[in-house]
Amino acid sequence: MISAKCLTYGRVAFLEEALFSFLNQSDLEGAELVIVNDYPLQTLIFEHPQVKIFNLKKTFKTIGEKENFTIEQCKGPLIATYDDDDIALSNHFANIKKYFTPETNILHWKGGYYNHPNLTSIVHLGNSGMVFTKDIWEKVGRSPIMNAGGDTVFRDAVHKLGGVTDAYPLDEEIGWFYRWYMPVNGGVYHQSGAGFDVLGQPNIIQRHAAHIEYLRKQKLIPTGEIVLNPHWDLPYDQILKDFVNKKTPS
């Protein structure tokens, strides 16, 4: 069973694309999507037997605590990192089952860069989206109680135990888009791009919360009860085909 863990905070526009990506998987047998929302001004609603949403009225102090709470709610032995601002094509879960061997503790996707004119940014095809076992998460002491940099510390701790698999799917088989920056609703904050928290400066949670509050005041962030509408804003499967065709000599 694959449990896709999805942490979110005020980013409905992105989350709806991630939700559609989950529902659009060619192989959903035994899979679940676990969404943890700790933005108190939003209550997210979506009824589906394989989608669990936890709406919390208090924001976690650290991303590490939020990660651990989310993984605790996951039923599966495999935890797939499924960020709310990234895109999974329909073959992503099939790829996980293909590349995650019994000896694997953590799986990394390797891919190429693609510049799409409508994104005004780099899309990394195949990278990020780590997959790991729940057992190995327990063995390394769970996710570190950190904000920025916690993902790197967790990854390095798992690496020390071995069992690292780097998957190199063919271009046309890539199933994961890692979006670095999107101009929708003023862009996004990335934990992996924030370095480490610095004493005396606002941490990444505080910065992101301030950013969301700014967007809310601009009437770009909805509040209250929100029934999620899963959809894609762009044809990501076609974007992949365009990428492959550009790399293939005519």
Backbone as CSV, one residue per row, in Angstrom:
resi,resn,N_x,N_y,N_z,CA_x,CA_y,CA_z,C_x,C_y,C_z
1,MET,0.842,-1.200,0.000,0.000,0.000,0.000,0.873,1.245,0.000
2,ILE,0.503,2.229,-0.817,1.216,3.497,-0.889,0.388,4.573,-0.199
3,SER,0.991,5.224,0.776,0.356,6.369,1.426,1.050,7.634,0.944
4,ALA,0.315,8.470,0.227,0.861,9.735,-0.254,0.585,10.797,0.794
5,LYS,1.654,11.342,1.389,1.490,12.347,2.438,1.551,13.740,1.813
6,CYS,0.555,14.547,2.144,0.445,15.871,1.533,0.220,16.915,2.622
7,LEU,1.222,17.750,2.844,1.110,18.845,3.800,0.668,20.093,3.041
8,THR,-0.299,20.824,3.592,-0.769,22.014,2.885,-1.106,23.112,3.878
9,TYR,-1.070,24.347,3.389,-1.387,25.511,4.229,-1.781,26.663,3.304
10,GLY,-3.064,26.826,3.111,-3.556,27.988,2.374,-3.354,27.958,0.874
11,ARG,-2.960,26.799,0.314,-2.603,26.761,-1.113,-3.607,25.904,-1.898
12,VAL,-4.864,26.307,-1.891,-5.921,25.523,-2.521,-5.679,25.354,-4.014
13,ALA,-5.231,26.406,-4.686,-5.023,26.330,-6.139,-4.036,25.225,-6.505
14,PHE,-2.986,25.074,-5.715,-2.019,24.008,-5.961,-2.581,22.656,-5.537
15,LEU,-3.203,22.635,-4.367,-3.707,21.377,-3.810,-4.713,20.711,-4.748
16,GLU,-5.548,21.490,-5.392,-6.540,20.906,-6.298,-5.870,20.200,-7.475
17,GLU,-4.731,20.712,-7.914,-3.989,20.033,-8.985,-3.354,18.743,-8.468
18,ALA,-2.827,18.786,-7.248,-2.247,17.578,-6.656,-3.328,16.518,-6.426
19,LEU,-4.503,16.946,-5.988,-5.614,16.021,-5.765,-6.043,15.366,-7.073
20,PHE,-6.147,16.153,-8.132,-6.486,15.582,-9.436,-5.424,14.574,-9.868
21,SER,-4.159,14.896,-9.608,-3.063,13.987,-9.961,-3.234,12.640,-9.272
22,PHE,-3.671,12.671,-8.017,-3.896,11.422,-7.276,-5.056,10.640,-7.882
23,LEU,-6.174,11.299,-8.083,-7.365,10.623,-8.594,-7.150,10.090,-10.011
24,ASN,-6.217,10.681,-10.733,-5.959,10.319,-12.122,-4.938,9.192,-12.268
25,GLN,-4.486,8.618,-11.153,-3.485,7.555,-11.234,-4.064,6.307,-11.922
26,SER,-3.241,5.691,-12.763,-3.683,4.478,-13.459,-3.758,3.287,-12.506
27,ASP,-3.034,3.353,-11.402,-3.018,2.259,-10.431,-3.237,2.839,-9.036
28,LEU,-4.490,2.858,-8.607,-4.825,3.396,-7.281,-5.129,2.299,-6.275
29,GLU,-4.923,1.055,-6.666,-5.253,-0.056,-5.772,-4.437,0.033,-4.487
30,GLY,-5.131,0.069,-3.374,-4.455,0.093,-2.079,-3.810,1.415,-1.726
31,ALA,-4.001,2.465,-2.532,-3.350,3.747,-2.270,-4.268,4.671,-1.482
32,GLU,-3.649,5.632,-0.795,-4.409,6.657,-0.094,-3.660,7.979,-0.179
33,LEU,-4.423,9.066,-0.125,-3.854,10.406,-0.059,-4.232,10.998,1.285
34,VAL,-3.214,11.364,2.066,-3.434,11.915,3.403,-3.045,13.391,3.373
35,ILE,-4.041,14.253,3.519,-3.839,15.699,3.455,-3.975,16.272,4.863
36,VAL,-2.961,17.002,5.293,-3.023,17.670,6.591,-2.972,19.174,6.364
37,ASN,-4.041,19.836,6.748,-4.201,21.269,6.581,-4.222,21.927,7.962
38,ASP,-3.231,22.775,8.242,-3.216,23.472,9.533,-3.319,24.980,9.352
39,TYR,-4.029,25.388,8.288,-4.363,26.799,8.112,-5.735,27.009,8.730
40,PRO,-5.810,27.637,9.893,-7.066,27.678,10.653,-8.226,28.358,9.932
41,LEU,-7.942,29.199,8.943,-9.007,29.943,8.273,-9.651,29.152,7.135
42,GLN,-9.153,27.941,6.881,-9.728,27.108,5.833,-10.132,25.742,6.376
43,THR,-11.303,25.277,5.957,-11.733,23.906,6.207,-11.925,23.251,4.839
44,LEU,-11.060,22.318,4.513,-11.072,21.693,3.191,-12.012,20.491,3.199
45,ILE,-12.805,20.352,2.139,-13.797,19.289,2.058,-13.665,18.562,0.722
46,PHE,-13.562,17.244,0.798,-13.609,16.416,-0.406,-13.911,14.990,0.033
47,GLU,-14.978,14.444,-0.491,-15.418,13.114,-0.089,-14.927,12.069,-1.089
48,HIS,-14.052,11.188,-0.617,-13.552,10.084,-1.443,-12.989,9.034,-0.490
49,PRO,-13.270,7.764,-0.736,-12.828,6.727,0.217,-11.315,6.603,0.351
50,GLN,-10.549,7.105,-0.626,-9.089,6.985,-0.560,-8.398,8.309,-0.271
51,VAL,-9.186,9.309,0.079,-8.633,10.626,0.414,-9.047,10.977,1.843
52,LYS,-8.048,11.221,2.701,-8.301,11.612,4.087,-7.791,13.041,4.293
53,ILE,-8.651,13.894,4.806,-8.269,15.283,5.062,-8.389,15.574,6.557
54,PHE,-7.316,16.106,7.128,-7.311,16.518,8.531,-7.231,18.051,8.563
55,ASN,-8.313,18.682,8.999,-8.356,20.137,9.146,-8.098,20.493,10.600
56,LEU,-6.969,21.105,10.853,-6.578,21.437,12.216,-6.761,22.928,12.466
57,LYS,-7.118,23.274,13.663,-7.394,24.666,14.011,-6.201,25.373,14.637
58,LYS,-5.085,24.681,14.700,-3.862,25.288,15.221,-2.695,24.899,14.327
59,THR,-1.884,25.878,13.960,-0.752,25.644,13.070,0.410,25.019,13.840
60,PHE,1.010,23.998,13.250,2.181,23.377,13.865,3.317,24.394,13.970
61,LYS,4.114,24.258,15.027,5.251,25.162,15.211,6.401,24.827,14.272
62,THR,6.513,23.550,13.890,7.588,23.143,12.985,7.037,22.226,11.908
63,ILE,7.706,22.231,10.760,7.351,21.317,9.679,7.579,19.879,10.117
64,GLY,8.616,19.659,10.930,8.897,18.311,11.412,7.733,17.712,12.182
65,GLU,7.120,18.511,13.053,5.954,18.031,13.801,4.789,17.716,12.865
66,LYS,4.615,18.560,11.866,3.532,18.350,10.893,3.786,17.091,10.068
67,GLU,5.053,16.891,9.666,5.432,15.678,8.934,5.111,14.442,9.775
68,ASN,5.534,14.447,11.012,5.336,13.274,11.871,3.855,12.993,12.104
69,PHE,3.076,14.039,12.336,1.636,13.842,12.504,1.032,13.225,11.244
70,THR,1.433,13.730,10.080,0.886,13.229,8.815,1.231,11.765,8.609
71,ILE,2.486,11.403,8.840,2.909,10.017,8.628,2.221,9.090,9.632
72,GLU,1.984,9.576,10.839,1.245,8.771,11.823,-0.151,8.404,11.315
73,GLN,-0.738,9.251,10.485,-2.086,8.985,9.960,-2.062,8.050,8.746
74,CYS,-0.883,7.780,8.209,-0.756,6.943,7.008,-0.840,5.464,7.375
75,LYS,-1.617,4.726,6.620,-1.795,3.303,6.890,-0.750,2.443,6.185
76,GLY,-0.196,2.921,5.088,0.671,2.087,4.257,2.090,1.968,4.755
77,PRO,2.797,0.907,4.362,4.208,0.753,4.704,5.123,1.622,3.844
78,LEU,4.604,2.111,2.704,5.370,2.999,1.838,4.807,4.406,1.934
79,ILE,5.685,5.363,2.200,5.283,6.763,2.296,5.832,7.507,1.084
80,ALA,4.940,8.050,0.285,5.336,8.822,-0.887,5.203,10.308,-0.576
81,THR,6.308,11.042,-0.716,6.253,12.495,-0.561,5.413,13.066,-1.700
82,TYR,4.363,13.769,-1.345,3.377,14.206,-2.326,3.014,15.651,-2.012
83,ASP,3.937,16.556,-2.330,3.750,17.955,-1.955,2.574,18.579,-2.701
84,ASP,1.918,19.530,-2.042,0.710,20.098,-2.635,0.984,20.925,-3.880
85,ASP,2.229,21.339,-4.090,2.530,22.177,-5.254,3.235,21.420,-6.375
86,ASP,3.253,20.097,-6.308,3.874,19.310,-7.367,2.824,18.485,-8.105
87,ILE,3.220,17.924,-9.237,2.284,17.229,-10.122,2.736,15.796,-10.342
88,ALA,1.805,14.857,-10.188,2.071,13.457,-10.521,1.276,13.090,-11.768
89,LEU,1.952,12.566,-12.775,1.251,12.048,-13.934,0.627,10.705,-13.580
90,SER,-0.172,10.169,-14.488,-1.002,9.007,-14.162,-0.209,7.750,-13.852
91,ASN,1.070,7.713,-14.224,1.885,6.510,-14.014,2.792,6.608,-12.788
92,HIS,2.612,7.629,-11.963,3.549,7.832,-10.852,3.533,6.669,-9.864
93,PHE,2.352,6.235,-9.431,2.296,5.135,-8.473,2.766,3.826,-9.108
94,ALA,2.479,3.642,-10.386,2.982,2.451,-11.086,4.504,2.461,-11.114
95,ASN,5.096,3.647,-11.281,6.554,3.761,-11.254,7.109,3.422,-9.874
96,ILE,6.418,3.872,-8.816,6.874,3.547,-7.461,6.936,2.033,-7.287
97,LYS,5.884,1.357,-7.699,5.846,-0.102,-7.569,6.917,-0.766,-8.434
98,LYS,7.258,-0.133,-9.537,8.263,-0.689,-10.439,9.672,-0.555,-9.875
99,TYR,9.986,0.594,-9.295,11.364,0.888,-8.898,11.664,0.616,-7.425
100,PHE,10.655,0.522,-6.583,10.908,0.324,-5.159,11.055,-1.171,-4.886
101,THR,12.294,-1.617,-4.693,12.589,-3.032,-4.483,12.541,-3.363,-2.994
102,PRO,12.552,-4.644,-2.622,12.555,-5.012,-1.194,13.762,-4.487,-0.429
103,GLU,14.871,-4.206,-1.145,16.087,-3.726,-0.474,16.109,-2.203,-0.326
104,THR,15.114,-1.526,-0.890,15.114,-0.062,-0.904,14.576,0.506,0.408
105,ASN,15.319,1.474,0.954,14.821,2.241,2.093,14.265,3.587,1.654
106,ILE,14.901,4.150,0.621,14.472,5.460,0.133,14.704,5.512,-1.372
107,LEU,13.744,6.077,-2.081,13.783,6.130,-3.540,13.813,7.582,-3.995
108,HIS,14.768,7.885,-4.892,14.854,9.213,-5.493,14.564,9.100,-6.985
109,TRP,13.876,10.094,-7.516,13.636,10.145,-8.959,14.673,11.054,-9.600
110,LYS,15.191,10.631,-10.744,16.128,11.452,-11.499,15.509,11.791,-12.844
111,GLY,15.658,13.038,-13.260,15.056,13.435,-14.524,15.759,14.635,-15.110
112,GLY,15.120,15.292,-16.064,15.728,16.431,-16.742,14.948,17.707,-16.481
113,TYR,15.562,18.828,-16.854,14.913,20.120,-16.688,14.135,20.484,-17.941
114,TYR,13.013,21.141,-17.728,12.186,21.560,-18.853,11.662,22.956,-18.584
115,ASN,11.817,23.852,-19.547,11.354,25.229,-19.388,10.088,25.416,-20.209
116,HIS,8.967,25.596,-19.526,7.688,25.758,-20.206,7.306,27.232,-20.203
117,PRO,6.940,27.802,-21.355,6.689,29.249,-21.430,5.571,29.735,-20.512
118,ASN,4.590,28.889,-20.215,3.490,29.325,-19.360,3.830,29.266,-17.873
119,LEU,4.967,28.671,-17.539,5.342,28.528,-16.132,6.310,29.610,-15.679
120,THR,7.004,30.246,-16.636,8.039,31.242,-16.352,9.032,30.726,-15.316
121,SER,9.286,29.439,-15.325,10.201,28.861,-14.351,10.652,27.489,-14.823
122,ILE,11.585,26.915,-14.106,12.076,25.588,-14.433,11.189,24.528,-13.796
123,VAL,10.825,23.556,-14.576,10.133,22.385,-14.057,11.118,21.225,-14.102
124,HIS,11.318,20.579,-13.000,12.234,19.441,-12.954,11.399,18.180,-13.091
125,LEU,11.619,17.456,-14.161,10.837,16.258,-14.436,11.499,15.059,-13.775
126,GLY,10.865,14.533,-12.759,11.368,13.298,-12.166,12.065,13.462,-10.837
127,ASN,12.458,14.665,-10.454,13.209,14.819,-9.211,12.261,15.019,-8.023
128,SER,12.843,14.960,-6.820,12.096,15.108,-5.568,11.077,13.974,-5.453
129,GLY,10.013,14.213,-4.689,9.026,13.155,-4.529,9.607,11.886,-3.930
130,MET,10.431,12.014,-2.889,11.045,10.847,-2.270,9.999,9.852,-1.781
131,VAL,10.356,8.580,-1.847,9.514,7.511,-1.324,10.348,6.739,-0.302
132,PHE,9.768,6.442,0.863,10.527,5.729,1.891,9.581,4.845,2.685
133,THR,10.147,3.918,3.434,9.316,3.028,4.240,9.003,3.685,5.587
134,LYS,7.867,3.323,6.107,7.494,3.839,7.423,8.441,3.288,8.486
135,ASP,8.925,2.062,8.272,9.876,1.460,9.212,11.167,2.274,9.297
136,ILE,11.677,2.736,8.131,12.940,3.468,8.143,12.744,4.848,8.768
137,TRP,11.553,5.414,8.602,11.224,6.691,9.264,11.294,6.525,10.779
138,GLU,10.783,5.399,11.286,10.865,5.131,12.715,12.303,4.883,13.142
139,LYS,13.035,4.159,12.312,14.402,3.751,12.675,15.339,4.941,12.823
140,VAL,15.150,5.991,12.015,16.040,7.154,12.107,15.534,8.192,13.115
141,GLY,14.486,7.836,13.853,13.989,8.750,14.867,12.926,9.705,14.371
142,ARG,12.266,9.321,13.264,11.201,10.122,12.656,11.756,11.406,12.035
143,SER,10.853,12.233,11.522,11.285,13.488,10.909,11.820,14.422,11.986
144,PRO,12.944,15.084,11.699,13.519,15.973,12.725,12.602,17.147,13.016
145,ILE,12.591,17.577,14.267,11.740,18.694,14.684,12.428,19.991,14.264
146,MET,12.288,20.255,12.962,12.928,21.414,12.337,11.946,22.041,11.363
147,ASN,12.336,23.186,10.825,11.602,23.808,9.738,12.442,23.676,8.473
148,ALA,13.023,24.773,8.013,13.870,24.703,6.826,15.052,23.775,7.088
149,GLY,15.334,22.917,6.120,16.458,22.000,6.230,16.119,20.647,6.795
150,GLY,14.929,20.477,7.348,14.564,19.209,7.957,14.500,18.069,6.968
151,ASP,14.082,18.369,5.734,14.015,17.316,4.722,15.404,16.792,4.375
152,THR,16.382,17.696,4.330,17.759,17.297,4.037,18.333,16.443,5.163
153,VAL,18.064,16.843,6.407,18.565,16.080,7.553,17.958,14.673,7.556
154,PHE,16.666,14.576,7.282,16.007,13.268,7.232,16.593,12.412,6.119
155,ARG,16.739,12.981,4.941,17.291,12.234,3.808,18.686,11.715,4.121
156,ASP,19.535,12.566,4.696,20.911,12.158,4.994,20.938,11.052,6.042
157,ALA,20.027,11.105,7.016,19.968,10.062,8.043,19.605,8.719,7.430
158,VAL,18.667,8.713,6.479,18.301,7.474,5.804,19.448,6.979,4.933
159,HIS,20.127,7.877,4.272,21.254,7.504,3.409,22.330,6.761,4.197
160,LYS,22.552,7.171,5.433,23.591,6.522,6.247,23.266,5.054,6.510
161,LEU,21.994,4.713,6.457,21.583,3.320,6.682,21.631,2.491,5.407
162,GLY,21.843,3.151,4.273,21.902,2.425,2.996,20.526,2.167,2.423
163,GLY,20.504,1.317,1.392,19.239,1.005,0.750,18.682,2.166,-0.046
164,VAL,19.577,2.927,-0.700,19.157,4.083,-1.494,19.044,3.671,-2.959
165,THR,17.904,3.951,-3.569,17.690,3.639,-4.978,17.430,4.925,-5.746
166,ASP,18.229,5.150,-6.774,18.002,6.272,-7.678,17.344,5.729,-8.933
167,ALA,16.130,6.181,-9.220,15.389,5.697,-10.383,15.611,6.640,-11.560
168,TYR,15.939,6.071,-12.701,16.158,6.834,-13.924,15.160,6.378,-14.987
169,PRO,13.897,6.747,-14.859,12.933,6.338,-15.885,13.244,6.996,-17.223
170,LEU,12.840,6.344,-18.302,12.960,6.954,-19.617,12.161,8.248,-19.647
171,ASP,12.561,9.172,-20.519,11.878,10.466,-20.568,10.364,10.308,-20.664
172,GLU,9.932,9.406,-21.545,8.494,9.249,-21.765,7.802,8.524,-20.621
173,GLU,8.577,7.977,-19.676,8.005,7.269,-18.531,8.030,8.102,-17.251
174,ILE,8.563,9.312,-17.325,8.629,10.166,-16.144,7.218,10.458,-15.644
175,GLY,7.037,10.430,-14.335,5.704,10.605,-13.783,5.595,11.655,-12.697
176,TRP,6.643,12.477,-12.512,6.635,13.437,-11.402,7.212,14.763,-11.855
177,PHE,6.484,15.851,-11.624,6.952,17.197,-11.930,7.250,17.918,-10.618
178,TYR,8.457,18.389,-10.482,8.824,19.178,-9.307,8.819,20.650,-9.706
179,ARG,7.863,21.401,-9.179,7.724,22.799,-9.554,8.470,23.683,-8.561
180,TRP,9.444,24.414,-9.076,10.255,25.234,-8.189,9.575,26.555,-7.849
181,TYR,9.039,27.213,-8.850,8.335,28.467,-8.584,7.167,28.584,-9.556
182,MET,6.033,29.005,-9.038,4.872,29.225,-9.886,4.322,30.620,-9.613
183,PRO,3.966,31.373,-10.652,3.451,32.729,-10.450,2.011,32.771,-9.971
184,VAL,1.348,31.616,-9.873,-0.042,31.576,-9.424,-0.137,32.027,-7.971
185,ASN,-1.039,32.964,-7.693,-1.272,33.423,-6.313,0.007,33.883,-5.620
186,GLY,0.902,34.489,-6.381,2.069,35.092,-5.752,3.225,34.161,-5.479
187,GLY,3.207,32.963,-6.053,4.337,32.068,-5.886,4.232,31.200,-4.645
188,VAL,5.293,30.430,-4.380,5.278,29.502,-3.261,6.600,29.570,-2.507
189,TYR,6.555,29.107,-1.269,7.770,28.906,-0.491,8.131,27.428,-0.524
190,HIS,9.416,27.140,-0.650,9.891,25.760,-0.656,10.788,25.523,0.547
191,GLN,10.478,24.481,1.298,11.333,24.118,2.422,12.748,23.833,1.937
192,SER,12.860,23.111,0.828,14.181,22.697,0.344,15.003,23.849,-0.195
193,GLY,14.376,24.997,-0.449,15.131,26.135,-0.964,15.372,27.208,0.067
194,ALA,15.034,26.934,1.319,15.117,27.957,2.367,16.352,27.817,3.241
195,GLY,17.258,26.888,2.878,18.437,26.690,3.708,18.046,26.162,5.072
196,PHE,18.563,26.776,6.121,18.209,26.403,7.485,17.711,27.644,8.221
197,ASP,16.872,27.416,9.223,16.390,28.554,10.009,17.551,29.235,10.717
198,VAL,17.476,30.556,10.803,18.523,31.353,11.446,17.940,32.004,12.695
199,LEU,18.612,31.808,13.820,18.156,32.364,15.083,18.004,33.875,14.970
200,GLY,16.867,34.385,15.422,16.637,35.823,15.382,15.934,36.304,14.139
201,GLN,15.729,35.390,13.167,15.018,35.739,11.939,13.750,34.896,11.834
202,PRO,12.707,35.412,11.154,11.485,34.622,10.994,11.783,33.287,10.326
203,ASN,11.235,32.205,10.872,11.480,30.891,10.261,10.549,30.698,9.067
204,ILE,10.704,29.572,8.385,9.969,29.378,7.132,8.460,29.315,7.358
205,ILE,8.016,28.768,8.492,6.582,28.738,8.767,6.048,30.153,8.961
206,GLN,6.779,30.967,9.686,6.359,32.349,9.905,6.356,33.133,8.600
207,ARG,7.367,32.912,7.756,7.428,33.610,6.472,6.282,33.190,5.561
208,HIS,6.024,31.877,5.525,4.942,31.395,4.663,3.593,31.887,5.167
209,ALA,3.383,31.862,6.483,2.125,32.341,7.047,1.909,33.820,6.723
210,ALA,2.976,34.607,6.809,2.877,36.034,6.488,2.551,36.227,5.007
211,HIS,3.129,35.371,4.161,2.867,35.440,2.720,1.402,35.113,2.428
212,ILE,0.884,34.063,3.052,-0.510,33.675,2.858,-1.453,34.776,3.372
213,GLU,-1.106,35.374,4.493,-1.933,36.458,5.034,-1.947,37.654,4.082
214,TYR,-0.800,37.958,3.501,-0.742,39.046,2.506,-1.668,38.735,1.334
215,LEU,-1.623,37.488,0.829,-2.472,37.101,-0.294,-3.953,37.109,0.096
216,ARG,-4.240,36.709,1.335,-5.636,36.730,1.798,-6.180,38.151,1.773
217,LYS,-5.380,39.093,2.224,-5.812,40.492,2.235,-6.000,41.032,0.822
218,GLN,-5.322,40.405,-0.156,-5.503,40.779,-1.563,-6.672,40.037,-2.197
219,LYS,-7.392,39.268,-1.359,-8.545,38.459,-1.801,-8.137,37.378,-2.801
220,LEU,-6.917,36.869,-2.640,-6.419,35.787,-3.492,-6.483,34.430,-2.796
221,ILE,-6.803,34.446,-1.504,-6.879,33.213,-0.728,-8.291,33.079,-0.167
222,PRO,-9.015,32.014,-0.525,-10.358,31.825,0.027,-10.287,31.351,1.477
223,THR,-11.332,31.625,2.228,-11.402,31.170,3.618,-12.754,30.491,3.860
224,GLY,-12.881,29.890,5.047,-14.111,29.190,5.379,-14.103,27.763,4.861
225,GLU,-15.290,27.188,4.673,-15.399,25.843,4.127,-15.174,25.870,2.617
226,ILE,-14.265,25.017,2.160,-13.909,24.993,0.740,-14.049,23.575,0.220
227,VAL,-14.954,23.376,-0.704,-15.091,22.074,-1.363,-14.075,22.040,-2.500
228,LEU,-13.128,21.126,-2.404,-12.046,21.069,-3.379,-12.556,20.632,-4.749
229,ASN,-12.027,21.264,-5.780,-12.377,20.964,-7.162,-11.140,20.436,-7.880
230,PRO,-10.930,19.117,-7.879,-9.711,18.579,-8.488,-9.653,18.832,-9.985
231,HIS,-8.541,19.422,-10.430,-8.354,19.711,-11.852,-6.900,20.100,-12.077
232,TRP,-6.499,20.124,-13.334,-5.192,20.649,-13.723,-5.386,21.985,-14.424
233,ASP,-4.508,22.931,-14.147,-4.538,24.214,-14.840,-3.807,24.160,-16.176
234,LEU,-2.911,23.179,-16.324,-2.152,23.013,-17.566,-2.164,21.537,-17.956
235,PRO,-2.002,21.228,-19.248,-1.964,19.825,-19.692,-0.576,19.221,-19.457
236,TYR,-0.328,18.759,-18.237,1.018,18.323,-17.876,1.466,17.089,-18.643
237,ASP,0.531,16.210,-19.005,0.911,15.058,-19.808,1.413,15.497,-21.189
238,GLN,0.800,16.552,-21.746,1.256,17.073,-23.032,2.604,17.781,-22.882
239,ILE,2.808,18.444,-21.744,4.100,19.093,-21.483,5.221,18.056,-21.517
240,LEU,4.965,16.882,-20.937,5.969,15.821,-20.969,6.223,15.366,-22.403
241,LYS,5.161,15.189,-23.182,5.331,14.779,-24.580,6.137,15.814,-25.352
242,ASP,5.871,17.094,-25.110,6.629,18.149,-25.775,8.098,18.074,-25.405
243,PHE,8.371,17.815,-24.131,9.750,17.696,-23.659,10.467,16.543,-24.356
244,VAL,9.786,15.393,-24.431,10.388,14.220,-25.072,10.616,14.480,-26.552
245,ASN,9.664,15.080,-27.226,9.796,15.316,-28.659,10.926,16.294,-28.970
246,LYS,11.142,17.278,-28.096,12.222,18.237,-28.323,13.584,17.579,-28.161
247,LYS,13.661,16.545,-27.321,14.935,15.859,-27.109,15.209,14.798,-28.164
248,THR,14.148,14.411,-28.890,14.303,13.353,-29.882,14.577,13.943,-31.257
249,PRO,15.717,13.616,-31.889,16.017,14.153,-33.218,14.943,13.761,-34.222
250,SER,14.577,14.690,-35.089,13.557,14.409,-36.085,14.173,13.679,-37.287
